[in-house]
Amino acid sequence: MKCFDLIVKDQVAHVVMKRPEKRNSMIKEFWDELPELISDIDNNAKARVIVISSTGPHFTSGIDISLFYGLTNSDALTEYERNIQAQSIFYNEVKRLQITFSVLEACRLPIIAAIQGGCIGGGLDLITACDLRYCTKDAFFTLFETNLALTADVGTFPRLAKLIPEGFVKEMAYTGKQISAEDAKGFGLVNEVFDTHDQMLNKVFSTANEIASKAPMAVHGCKKMINFSRDHSTFDTLDYVALWNAGHFKIEEVQEAMTAQKEKRKANFIELPKK
């Protein structure tokens, strides 16, 4: 792959952006490779947790400007036809880009983002679709699209507004200014801030390994319920979680968890089924 490396170890899949010389900008290949990677890991139950990290001084500089020039490309023969089709083509292309990050949210596995340096524009779309976010103290976050006379459209607004207070979302959106790691922690955008990249990754993989030690079906259920509750009423969520457990509860897994704790050993849980 052009944009990513993948390492799977101890039931943790590590997805690494590998274009540091280009600030890990989101070129055309990025938008196809990321959902392909995540879907393959999920569909084939290759891991229990996914970590997304980056290389170089910055997490990502966001969408590569080269993509802007192809958003209304048409194979129509006349300029008149191309003009008529342009906005519909633009809409369809944005919807395609949105899927790249929606795949992260739909993934059955928890996804952890490890962020250093700049997390700019599309980078915010990416990390807000993840489940947990950790960063280094030099990290900064920018809803940069406003500075380019654009309205962010790939996922930031519907997700960011549910992670941090609306006033802070609007401040980021209206001004396009950089938000520091300290402020991001204060807003609740990131779970924890670290002095160095190594310290951050140590914590991230410690957390990932702890999650991987739990029953995959139970963790999947937690992610499903938390995401559902975010978008639905308490009444609807209570009903859904009751239905979920009625369909997924397995006494054998509960017994294994209790026995493993009693015997002070690692539990042997069943993996998620392949899709």
C-alpha positions as CSV (number, residue, x, y, z in Angstrom):
1,M,0.0,0.0,0.0
2,K,1.1,3.5,-0.7
3,C,-0.1,5.2,2.4
4,F,-0.1,2.6,5.2
5,D,1.8,-0.2,6.8
6,L,0.1,-2.9,8.9
7,I,1.5,-4.9,11.7
8,V,-0.6,-7.4,13.6
9,K,0.8,-8.7,16.9
10,D,-0.9,-10.0,20.1
11,Q,-4.3,-9.5,18.7
12,V,-3.7,-5.8,18.1
13,A,-3.6,-4.4,14.5
14,H,-1.3,-1.4,14.1
15,V,-2.1,0.7,11.1
16,V,0.7,3.3,10.4
17,M,0.6,6.2,8.0
18,K,3.9,6.1,6.2
19,R,4.3,9.3,4.1
20,P,6.1,11.6,6.6
21,E,7.9,13.5,3.9
22,K,4.5,14.6,2.6
23,R,3.2,15.2,6.2
24,N,1.0,12.1,5.6
25,S,-1.4,14.1,3.4
26,M,-4.6,12.3,2.4
27,I,-3.9,11.6,-1.3
28,K,-6.3,9.7,-3.6
29,E,-5.0,6.3,-2.5
30,F,-5.5,7.1,1.1
31,W,-9.3,7.2,0.7
32,D,-9.4,3.7,-0.7
33,E,-6.6,2.0,1.3
34,L,-7.8,3.0,4.8
35,P,-11.4,1.5,4.5
36,E,-9.9,-1.5,2.7
37,L,-7.5,-2.1,5.6
38,I,-10.0,-1.6,8.4
39,S,-12.7,-3.7,6.7
40,D,-10.3,-6.6,6.1
41,I,-9.2,-6.6,9.7
42,D,-12.8,-6.5,10.9
43,N,-14.4,-8.8,8.4
44,N,-11.7,-11.5,8.9
45,A,-11.4,-11.0,12.7
46,K,-7.6,-10.5,12.3
47,A,-7.4,-8.6,15.6
48,R,-9.3,-7.5,18.6
49,V,-8.2,-3.8,18.6
50,I,-6.9,-1.4,16.0
51,V,-4.3,1.3,16.6
52,I,-3.8,4.1,14.1
53,S,-0.6,6.1,14.3
54,S,1.7,8.1,12.1
55,T,5.3,8.8,11.2
56,G,7.3,12.0,11.1
57,P,6.6,15.3,12.9
58,H,2.9,15.4,12.0
59,F,0.0,13.0,12.3
60,T,-1.5,14.3,9.1
61,S,-1.8,17.6,7.1
62,G,-5.3,16.5,6.0
63,I,-6.8,16.2,2.6
64,D,-4.2,16.6,-0.2
65,I,-5.0,19.7,-2.3
66,S,-4.7,17.6,-5.5
67,L,-8.1,16.0,-4.7
68,F,-9.9,19.4,-5.0
69,Y,-9.3,19.5,-8.7
70,G,-11.0,16.1,-9.3
71,L,-14.2,16.6,-7.3
72,T,-16.3,17.5,-10.4
73,N,-14.5,15.5,-13.1
74,S,-16.9,14.2,-15.7
75,D,-16.5,12.0,-18.7
76,A,-19.3,14.0,-20.5
77,L,-18.4,15.0,-24.1
78,T,-19.5,18.6,-24.0
79,E,-18.9,21.5,-21.6
80,Y,-22.6,22.1,-21.3
81,E,-23.1,18.5,-20.0
82,R,-20.2,18.8,-17.6
83,N,-21.6,22.0,-16.2
84,I,-25.0,20.4,-15.6
85,Q,-23.4,17.3,-13.9
86,A,-20.8,19.1,-11.9
87,Q,-22.6,19.6,-8.6
88,S,-24.1,16.0,-8.6
89,I,-20.6,14.6,-9.2
90,F,-19.2,16.7,-6.4
91,Y,-21.9,15.4,-4.0
92,N,-21.3,11.8,-4.9
93,E,-17.5,12.2,-4.5
94,V,-17.9,13.8,-1.0
95,K,-20.2,10.9,0.0
96,R,-17.5,8.5,-1.1
97,L,-14.9,10.3,1.0
98,Q,-17.2,10.3,4.0
99,I,-17.4,6.5,3.8
100,T,-13.7,6.2,4.5
101,F,-14.1,7.5,8.0
102,S,-17.6,6.0,8.6
103,V,-16.0,2.6,8.2
104,L,-14.0,3.3,11.4
105,E,-17.1,4.1,13.4
106,A,-18.9,1.0,11.9
107,C,-16.0,-1.3,12.7
108,R,-16.8,-3.9,15.3
109,L,-13.4,-3.4,16.9
110,P,-12.3,-0.5,19.1
111,I,-10.0,1.9,17.2
112,I,-7.4,4.0,19.1
113,A,-5.7,7.1,17.5
114,A,-2.2,8.1,18.5
115,I,-1.5,11.7,17.4
116,Q,1.7,13.7,17.3
117,G,2.2,17.2,15.8
118,G,-0.4,18.6,13.5
119,C,-3.8,16.9,13.2
120,I,-5.2,19.2,10.5
121,G,-8.5,19.3,8.5
122,G,-9.3,15.7,7.5
123,G,-7.2,14.5,10.4
124,L,-10.0,15.7,12.7
125,D,-12.5,13.8,10.6
126,L,-10.3,10.7,11.1
127,I,-9.7,10.9,14.8
128,T,-13.3,11.8,15.7
129,A,-14.4,8.5,14.0
130,C,-12.1,6.6,16.4
131,D,-13.0,5.4,19.8
132,L,-10.1,6.6,21.9
133,R,-7.6,9.4,21.2
134,Y,-4.2,10.0,22.8
135,C,-1.6,12.7,21.8
136,T,1.8,14.2,22.5
137,K,2.2,17.6,24.1
138,D,3.3,19.1,20.7
139,A,0.1,18.0,19.0
140,F,-2.3,20.6,17.7
141,F,-5.8,20.3,16.1
142,T,-7.1,22.6,13.4
143,L,-10.5,22.6,11.6
144,F,-8.5,24.1,8.7
145,E,-11.2,24.0,6.0
146,T,-12.5,27.4,7.1
147,N,-9.1,28.9,6.3
148,L,-9.5,27.6,2.7
149,A,-13.0,29.1,2.3
150,L,-14.6,25.7,2.7
151,T,-17.1,24.1,5.0
152,A,-15.8,20.8,6.5
153,D,-17.9,18.0,5.0
154,V,-16.2,14.6,5.5
155,G,-17.3,14.0,9.1
156,T,-16.0,16.5,11.6
157,F,-19.2,18.4,12.5
158,P,-21.6,15.5,13.3
159,R,-18.9,13.7,15.3
160,L,-16.9,16.6,17.0
161,A,-20.1,18.2,18.2
162,K,-20.9,15.0,20.1
163,L,-17.4,14.8,21.7
164,I,-16.8,18.4,22.9
165,P,-19.0,21.3,23.9
166,E,-20.8,23.1,21.0
167,G,-19.2,26.4,21.8
168,F,-15.7,25.0,21.4
169,V,-16.7,23.3,18.1
170,K,-18.0,26.7,16.8
171,E,-14.8,28.5,17.9
172,M,-12.7,25.9,16.1
173,A,-14.9,26.1,13.0
174,Y,-15.4,29.9,12.7
175,T,-11.8,30.8,13.4
176,G,-9.9,27.9,11.9
177,K,-7.3,28.4,14.7
178,Q,-5.0,25.8,16.2
179,I,-6.1,24.1,19.4
180,S,-3.3,22.9,21.7
181,A,-3.0,19.4,23.2
182,E,-3.7,20.9,26.6
183,D,-6.9,22.5,25.4
184,A,-7.9,19.4,23.5
185,K,-7.6,17.4,26.8
186,G,-9.6,20.1,28.6
187,F,-12.4,19.9,26.0
188,G,-12.4,16.1,26.2
189,L,-11.2,15.6,22.6
190,V,-8.3,13.4,23.8
191,N,-8.0,11.0,26.7
192,E,-4.4,11.8,27.7
193,V,-1.4,13.9,26.7
194,F,2.2,12.7,26.8
195,D,5.6,14.3,26.7
196,T,7.0,12.0,24.0
197,H,5.9,9.9,21.1
198,D,7.3,6.8,22.7
199,Q,5.5,7.4,26.0
200,M,2.3,7.9,24.1
201,L,2.7,4.6,22.1
202,N,3.6,2.7,25.2
203,K,0.3,3.9,26.8
204,V,-1.7,3.2,23.6
205,F,-0.5,-0.3,23.3
206,S,-0.9,-1.0,27.0
207,T,-4.5,0.1,26.7
208,A,-4.9,-1.9,23.4
209,N,-3.6,-5.0,25.1
210,E,-5.9,-4.6,28.0
211,I,-8.9,-4.3,25.7
212,A,-7.7,-7.3,23.7
213,S,-7.7,-9.4,26.9
214,K,-11.5,-8.9,27.2
215,A,-14.2,-11.0,25.5
216,P,-14.4,-9.7,21.9
217,M,-18.2,-10.0,21.8
218,A,-18.6,-8.0,25.0
219,V,-16.3,-5.3,23.8
220,H,-18.1,-5.2,20.4
221,G,-21.4,-4.9,22.4
222,C,-20.0,-2.0,24.4
223,K,-19.0,-0.1,21.3
224,K,-22.4,-0.8,19.6
225,M,-24.3,0.4,22.6
226,I,-22.3,3.5,23.3
227,N,-22.6,4.6,19.7
228,F,-26.3,3.8,19.6
229,S,-26.9,5.7,22.9
230,R,-25.2,8.8,21.5
231,D,-27.7,9.0,18.7
232,H,-30.9,7.8,20.4
233,S,-32.9,8.3,23.6
234,T,-32.3,6.6,26.9
235,F,-35.5,4.6,26.5
236,D,-34.6,3.4,23.0
237,T,-31.1,2.5,24.1
238,L,-32.3,0.5,27.1
239,D,-34.6,-1.5,24.9
240,Y,-31.8,-2.1,22.4
241,V,-29.3,-3.3,24.9
242,A,-31.8,-5.7,26.4
243,L,-32.5,-7.1,22.9
244,W,-28.7,-7.2,22.2
245,N,-28.0,-9.2,25.3
246,A,-31.0,-11.4,24.7
247,G,-29.4,-12.3,21.4
248,H,-25.7,-12.4,22.3
249,F,-25.5,-13.4,26.0
250,K,-23.4,-16.5,26.4
251,I,-23.1,-18.0,29.9
252,E,-20.0,-19.9,28.8
253,E,-18.1,-16.7,28.2
254,V,-19.2,-15.4,31.7
255,Q,-18.0,-18.6,33.3
256,E,-14.7,-18.5,31.5
257,A,-14.2,-14.9,32.7
258,M,-14.9,-15.8,36.3
259,T,-12.8,-18.9,36.2
260,A,-9.8,-17.1,34.7
261,Q,-10.0,-14.4,37.4
262,K,-10.2,-17.1,40.1
263,E,-7.2,-19.0,38.6
264,K,-5.3,-15.8,37.9
265,R,-4.8,-16.7,34.2
266,K,-5.5,-15.2,30.8
267,A,-9.1,-15.9,29.7
268,N,-9.7,-17.9,26.5
269,F,-12.5,-16.1,24.8
270,I,-14.1,-16.9,21.5
271,E,-13.2,-14.5,18.6
272,L,-15.8,-12.5,16.7
273,P,-17.1,-14.4,13.7
274,K,-15.8,-13.6,10.3
275,K,-18.3,-11.6,8.2
